[in-house]
Amino acid sequence: MKDRSAIGRRNRAKGAELEREVAAALFDLTGIAFRRNLRQCQESGWGDLVTDDPAWPFSIECKRRSAGTGCADDWRTQAAASARKAGQLPVVVYRFDRRPIRCALPLGAIRAAFGDGGAAPPEEWVECSLDGLAYLARARAGRSGTGPDHSNAR
């Protein structure tokens, strides 16, 4: 039988590795520096990555698992709670082993990014790549020129 504390340490290390990977990728895509939010280790209810850029609209919750299909409901719930606390929009950035990173965010966040004031059902979430998330953040901040041009990204 495996030692539960060893499994917990390994899972935390994998999560921290994903947080660093996402922070670096978002910097490359947006030019915005992100860092791991160590406050989340001391007090629950905070996102995993933070930035000093006030134009960044998302509270980022990172999840790393060995396998699965899509963003889990409890991840969405956790991200929404963290985002409310931070006054931001929720996003779950996740990856399963040997799969690309995916982002899940509420449909309302996309509508907000493009200035469509209409409401969207809170249970409706959509998925995109990190490129897509960076595009949405730039659109919301009105920064079409920040980071590389990903206008043709899927």
Phi, psi and omega in degrees: 000138181281146177290121182301324180292325178292321178295316178299317178297317180296317180295319177296321179295319178296320178296316179296322178298317178295318179302316179294320179297316180294317178302315180294317181295318179294325175298315179299323184278330188239340186079007180261131179277133177240155175219158177295139180270097182289345176298329181294338177283332183268329186217124182289162176097011178245153178292168184275330181235143178226160175220159176272357181281112183292345180279346180291121189269353191250143167265119189262124174247120181258137179224134179230125179223161181287325182205162177158181178224108176076181183278128182286147180302320181292333175293317179298316180300315179296317180296319180296319179295317178297319181294319177300317181297323183270350183071033182233181176269143182278145170213138173253122175252120186221160176210137171260153182308136178060028178230157178288159176292139177234157177235138176237132180212159181293145177304325179299331178293324178289317178299319179295324181298330182255016174074013177276104185290358182293152180276154175231148179302130184298338181277353180272110177244152178234162180241151177206178176274175173297325176302316179296320178297316179297319178300313179298318180297317178295320180296318180294322181277353182071031183246070181296337184267356182280131178078180181292159178282116179240032184295337179258008181291148179277000000 
